[in-house]
Amino acid sequence: MKTEDFILRVRRTYLLQSMTVTFEKKTGNIGLSRLYGYVTEGKIRLANENDMVTFSCVIPTGDWGRLNRSIGFYGLCALDDGTLAELARDIESIAVADHGAKGIMSARNKMRDEAAAKIIAVVLTSAFVKEIEGWGFQVAGQLLGWHGIPCIAFTFSIGSEAPLSTILLDGWSGRMAVQGVLGNEMYVKPEQLQKLIREAAEAKAEALTSKVAS
């Protein structure tokens, strides 16, 4: 797997989010051995303890046989970039569990656009838009790329000015970010994004009011 892509995607996850790693058939034994070491050292942990059988069968022989080459882990994001770069060479692909924003990762443009439009519609309801407008802001949502990974950006602004704040929904991890800082919640329901947008709008409105008053 490309090193840059691997590191970027791992960094989008958080400690309590499992990631399924599919190892390369020929060289994956090396990466498997590395990760076994990190598991035994307590740096990461298995999503399913039954996968210890894979370690005991594959590491001594280097032969996957009919064993599944995909194993789930927690905590890969805690490893440093150098370690992740070494692991990337022996990994075929990675995946995270399904989440509410997974649809915007579709390789088909139509499906990706439809998934994004559906999320935007349930977040920016007429009642919610009216609420944000009550603070003096316009709010909008659009599908964008965040370092090459699809995401939905919710922005609010005053008139034609540049966005005052941006809340992102990452299509890869399902996490939400305020001004580029990811939180440790995965998107499940629209109220989560509405809460982040509302809090950012209130904070910005208070800051603007204080600036005018001074």
Secondary structure as UniProt FT lines:
FT   HELIX           3..11
FT   TURN            15..16
FT   STRAND          18..23
FT   TURN            25..27
FT   HELIX           28..41
FT   STRAND          45..46
FT   HELIX           49..51
FT   HELIX           52..61
FT   TURN            65..66
FT   STRAND          70..74
FT   HELIX           76..78
FT   HELIX           81..88
FT   TURN            89..90
FT   STRAND          91..96
FT   TURN            100..101
FT   HELIX           102..105
FT   HELIX           109..123
FT   HELIX           126..133
FT   TURN            134..136
FT   STRAND          138..146
FT   TURN            147..148
FT   STRAND          149..157
FT   TURN            159..160
FT   STRAND          165..170
FT   TURN            171..173
FT   STRAND          175..178
FT   TURN            179..180
FT   STRAND          181..186
FT   HELIX           190..213
//
